[in-house]
Amino acid sequence: MAKNNQPVAKRCKALNISPATLGYAKKETNRNPKGGMRRKQSEYARQLNEKQKVKFIYGMLEKQFYSYYQRAEKMPGKAGDNLLILCERRLDNVVYHLGFAQTRRQARQLVNHGHFTVDGRKVNIPSYQVKPGQVIAVRQSSRQSVLFTKLTGEDAPVVVVPEWLQLDKNELKGTVLRMPERADVDFDVEEHLIVELYSR
């Protein structure tokens, strides 16, 4: 299965995004300390940077990301907003937002390994698109794992869950309350530049 294995800290610095956006609180790099001292970017470079940023954050390669764009273009509304909403609806992204994984990369791996159910049925496809009303839960057979037992009880980490999701921490499950909106995206991105790039 194709996946993005680029070095996190190095790539975050190149794209000018915080590693915390991907769930990494202590990642940083000292390589190329003067890397931020760059000449003014061309319009094409800015467009390309925004595309690479979104692809990297959600862990997608070009073929899959472009297919998302083509789908977003055919949906009602703004193509840029639709693109981000499709990315937000990915199962691995939902698992990350519910606090079942520390990073989006870890969430993708956990979904691949079949640790989650959607409405009671095992789903191991990270790109699965969730819908309002669906319940995402840790499988019963996975709940005894140290990774998940530490998510419950008094010492469980505090998770800030987006408004479009609802978490039942003790039951290790979450519910999709509504479709995500553009305002729910938790990082800065100029999605119109991505649309302009693909529209060339």
C-alpha positions as CSV (number, residue, x, y, z in Angstrom):
1,M,0.0,0.0,0.0
2,A,1.4,3.4,-0.9
3,K,2.1,5.7,2.0
4,N,4.0,8.8,2.8
5,N,7.2,8.0,4.8
6,Q,8.9,11.4,4.5
7,P,10.9,12.6,7.6
8,V,8.4,14.6,9.7
9,A,10.5,17.3,11.2
10,K,12.5,18.0,8.0
11,R,9.3,18.1,5.9
12,C,7.4,20.3,8.3
13,K,10.3,22.8,8.2
14,A,10.3,22.8,4.4
15,L,6.5,23.3,4.3
16,N,6.5,25.8,7.1
17,I,4.1,23.9,9.3
18,S,4.2,23.0,13.0
19,P,4.9,19.3,13.8
20,A,2.1,19.7,16.4
21,T,-0.4,19.8,13.4
22,L,0.5,16.2,12.8
23,G,0.4,15.3,16.5
24,Y,4.2,15.5,17.1
25,A,4.8,17.7,20.1
26,K,8.6,17.4,20.4
27,K,9.7,17.0,16.8
28,E,12.2,19.6,15.5
29,T,15.2,19.7,13.3
30,N,18.4,21.7,13.3
31,R,19.3,21.1,9.7
32,N,19.7,24.1,7.5
33,P,19.1,26.7,10.2
34,K,19.0,29.5,7.6
35,G,16.4,27.6,5.5
36,G,13.8,30.2,6.3
37,M,15.8,32.9,4.6
38,R,14.4,32.3,1.1
39,R,13.7,34.6,-1.8
40,K,10.1,35.6,-2.5
41,Q,8.1,32.6,-3.8
42,S,6.5,32.6,-7.2
43,E,2.8,32.1,-7.5
44,Y,3.4,28.5,-8.7
45,A,5.7,27.8,-5.8
46,R,3.0,29.0,-3.3
47,Q,0.4,26.9,-5.0
48,L,2.6,23.8,-4.9
49,N,3.5,24.4,-1.3
50,E,-0.1,24.5,-0.2
51,K,-0.8,21.2,-2.1
52,Q,2.2,19.5,-0.6
53,K,1.3,20.8,2.9
54,V,-2.2,19.2,2.8
55,K,-1.0,16.0,1.2
56,F,1.7,15.6,3.9
57,I,-0.6,16.4,6.8
58,Y,-3.2,13.8,5.8
59,G,-0.5,11.3,4.6
60,M,-1.6,11.0,1.0
61,L,0.4,10.6,-2.2
62,E,-0.4,12.5,-5.4
63,K,-2.6,9.9,-7.1
64,Q,-5.0,9.6,-4.2
65,F,-5.0,13.4,-3.5
66,Y,-5.8,14.2,-7.1
67,S,-8.7,11.8,-7.1
68,Y,-10.0,13.7,-4.0
69,Y,-9.7,16.9,-6.0
70,Q,-11.6,15.5,-8.9
71,R,-14.4,14.3,-6.6
72,A,-14.4,17.7,-4.8
73,E,-14.8,19.5,-8.1
74,K,-18.0,17.6,-8.9
75,M,-19.6,18.3,-5.5
76,P,-21.8,21.4,-4.9
77,G,-20.0,24.4,-3.4
78,K,-16.4,25.5,-3.5
79,A,-13.9,22.8,-4.7
80,G,-11.3,23.9,-2.2
81,D,-13.7,23.6,0.8
82,N,-15.0,20.2,-0.5
83,L,-11.4,18.9,-0.8
84,L,-10.6,19.7,2.8
85,I,-13.9,18.2,4.0
86,L,-13.2,15.0,2.1
87,C,-9.8,14.8,3.8
88,E,-11.3,15.5,7.2
89,R,-13.8,12.7,6.7
90,R,-11.1,10.1,6.4
91,L,-11.3,7.3,9.0
92,D,-7.7,7.7,10.0
93,N,-8.2,11.4,10.6
94,V,-11.3,10.8,12.7
95,V,-9.4,8.2,14.8
96,Y,-6.7,10.9,15.4
97,H,-9.2,13.6,16.3
98,L,-10.9,11.3,18.8
99,G,-7.6,10.8,20.6
100,F,-7.3,7.0,19.8
101,A,-3.9,7.8,18.2
102,Q,-1.2,10.4,19.0
103,T,-0.5,11.2,15.3
104,R,-2.3,10.8,12.0
105,R,0.5,8.4,10.9
106,Q,-0.2,6.2,13.9
107,A,-3.9,6.4,13.3
108,R,-3.4,5.2,9.7
109,Q,-1.4,2.3,10.9
110,L,-3.9,1.3,13.6
111,V,-6.8,1.4,11.1
112,N,-4.7,-0.7,8.7
113,H,-4.2,-3.3,11.4
114,G,-8.0,-3.6,12.0
115,H,-8.3,-2.1,15.5
116,F,-11.5,-0.1,14.7
117,T,-15.1,-0.7,13.8
118,V,-17.6,1.6,12.1
119,D,-21.2,0.8,13.2
120,G,-20.0,-2.5,14.6
121,R,-18.2,-3.7,11.4
122,K,-14.4,-3.9,11.2
123,V,-13.0,-1.3,8.8
124,N,-9.3,-1.4,7.9
125,I,-9.3,1.2,5.1
126,P,-7.8,4.6,6.3
127,S,-9.4,6.5,3.5
128,Y,-12.9,5.3,4.5
129,Q,-15.3,8.3,4.4
130,V,-17.3,8.6,7.6
131,K,-20.9,9.9,7.6
132,P,-23.1,11.6,10.2
133,G,-24.6,9.2,12.7
134,Q,-21.8,6.6,12.4
135,V,-20.1,5.3,15.5
136,I,-16.3,4.6,15.4
137,A,-15.1,2.3,18.2
138,V,-12.1,0.4,19.2
139,R,-12.7,-3.3,18.6
140,Q,-13.3,-5.5,21.7
141,S,-10.4,-7.7,20.9
142,S,-8.1,-4.6,20.9
143,R,-9.2,-3.0,24.1
144,Q,-6.8,-4.9,26.3
145,S,-3.9,-3.5,24.4
146,V,-1.7,-1.1,26.5
147,L,-2.1,1.4,23.8
148,F,-5.9,1.7,24.4
149,T,-6.1,0.8,28.1
150,K,-4.2,4.0,28.9
151,L,-6.9,6.1,27.1
152,T,-9.5,5.4,29.9
153,G,-9.6,6.1,33.6
154,E,-8.6,9.1,35.6
155,D,-5.1,9.3,34.1
156,A,-6.3,9.3,30.5
157,P,-5.0,12.2,28.4
158,V,-7.3,15.1,27.8
159,V,-8.5,15.2,24.2
160,V,-9.9,18.3,22.5
161,V,-12.5,16.8,20.1
162,P,-13.8,18.9,17.1
163,E,-17.4,20.0,17.4
164,W,-18.5,17.6,14.6
165,L,-17.4,14.6,16.6
166,Q,-18.5,13.3,20.1
167,L,-16.2,11.1,22.2
168,D,-17.3,8.5,24.8
169,K,-13.9,8.0,26.4
170,N,-14.8,5.2,28.8
171,E,-16.5,3.2,26.0
172,L,-13.6,4.0,23.6
173,K,-16.0,5.1,20.9
174,G,-16.9,8.3,19.0
175,T,-19.9,9.4,17.1
176,V,-20.0,11.6,13.9
177,L,-22.5,14.3,14.8
178,R,-22.4,16.1,11.5
179,M,-20.4,16.6,8.4
180,P,-17.2,18.6,9.0
181,E,-17.1,22.2,7.7
182,R,-14.3,24.3,6.4
183,A,-14.1,26.1,9.7
184,D,-13.3,22.7,11.4
185,V,-10.0,22.3,9.7
186,D,-7.4,22.9,12.4
187,F,-4.4,24.2,10.4
188,D,-3.8,27.2,8.1
189,V,-4.1,26.5,4.4
190,E,-5.0,28.5,1.4
191,E,-7.0,25.9,-0.4
192,H,-7.9,28.2,-3.3
193,L,-4.2,27.9,-4.4
194,I,-4.6,24.2,-4.7
195,V,-7.6,24.6,-6.9
196,E,-5.7,27.2,-9.0
197,L,-2.8,24.7,-9.4
198,Y,-4.9,21.8,-10.6
199,S,-6.9,24.2,-12.8
200,R,-3.8,25.1,-14.9
